[in-house]
Amino acid sequence: MIAALIWSSITLASPADDDHRAGMTAQRAGDAKIALSSYQSCLEKDPNHVACHWEIGWSYWTLNDWEEVVQHWNRVKVLAPDHPEVDAHLPTALGHLENLRRIRDGAKSAPKTVRTQAPTDWSIRIRAVGDIMMGTDFPHPTDYLPPDDGDALFSGVETLLRDADLTFGNLEGPLCDGGTTNKCSEGANCYAFRTPTRYARHLVSAGFDMVSTANNHAEDFGATCRTQTEQTLQANAISFSGRPGTIATQTVRGRKIALIGFHTSRNSHYVNDHETARALVASLAQSHDLVIVSFHGGAEGNKALHVPQGNETFYGENRGDLRTFTRILVEAGADVIFGHGPHVPRGLQLIDGRLVAYSLGNFATYGRFGLGGHLSTSLILDVELDGEGRLIHGQIHPITLQGKGVPVKDSEGTAIDLIRSLSTEDFGTSAPLIGQDGSFAPAPPEP
């Protein structure tokens, strides 16, 4: 994209240049809607303005509007065949467009809603979300913290988060007011997160009961900050699991619930040690009525939507054999499994009646996360389990990340159609039946 900007600055010579510059300013600030308005004004003045066609494609990219991306970048190819980046990025957009068409075709044949009978005995409703990073004061004290100190960060989705017996999320990075990082030096452009401890109040306000701290950012600022994170969560009555030996527990209407978090590093319960993981879950199943498992594993990015067979490798790291891992843990006594790590949603699977969500994607990732394509597609997963931990029914509440990573309800329902398609493609008959409205349940047995 940098090369394209240099190329654009050399060739700009139309009255639409002011709109182009305004669009670029808004785009850098993460405001795609204002950027779109500026680029559209640019193209009304100069329909052949190559730089505006190119940049409006990036704005539509952040909104998952692949028809518009392809339309504008095809126009760039016509107007400027020597454009330095269009051939590199257009094939990816075309791939997203083809996936979108496949997803829409699958949505047409899905039932409008999936109905199930109400449980006759005890049940529990869990609402689960993906990666949470509420802002960071590193590498700059204020540049990557949300407006009003984050007071409105969850305001667009709070009603959905609170409406549950338990609300769970993956906390990416420490809650800490000090510490030092060995990942990079002050001011370096790298991904080390440190969210002020006062931001724990936003988790409380939004209704979070449990979080996993088992991920690659838990020790961004060392063991001191990991300890401070745990102390902060305890002080705010939020249960957590991640560091070896930590188990989150809650009691819901007389039933004991456990959460254990796994990661692809031994600084947490370890995804790649299947035998130890099996033993841990089996011991929790003996002492608790229900066991929730969270794992952080798998490759990352828009190309990591599917769950492959066997081990996933990313940047040379073994990110887990997740299909084997989840089956082993269900057999050991896990009742529901929530995945994280890829930063995009992945499919749903039922293993012996227990739900596995292989990735819940990004959820609230302010300022420092890439949000193009399905990195901005998110969800709140609503799951109702019976007293034995089997799925009764569920609901996908579609979310999209706006601006710099703020979650809001998605009226387009992108996550519903995406997850339905991924679930069917990856898991076939072991996928739940997902309705057009996002409701889901075990598929009825074939006659």
ABEGO torsion letter per residue (X at the ends): XAAAAAAAAAABABAAAAAAAAAAAAAAAGBAAAAAAAAAAAAAABAABAAAAAAAAAAAAAAGBAAAAAAAAAAAAAABAABAAAAAAAAAAAAAAAAAAAAAAAAAABBABBBBBBBABBBBBBBBBBBBBAEBAOABAAAABBBGGGAAAAAAAAAAAABBABBBBBBBEBBBABEBBAABBBGBBBBBBBBBAAAAAAAAAAGBABBBABBAAAAAAEAAAAAAAAAAAAAAGBBBBGBBGBBBBBBBGGBBBBBBBBBABAABBBAABAAAAAAAAAAAAAABABBBBBBBBEBBEAAAABBBBEBBBBGGBBAEBAAAAAAAAAAAGBABBBBBGAGBBBBBBBBGGBBBBABAEBABBBGABBABEAAABBBBBBBBBBAAGBBABBBBBBBBBBEAGBBBBBAAGAAAAAAAAAAAAAAEAABBBBBAAGBBBBBBBBX
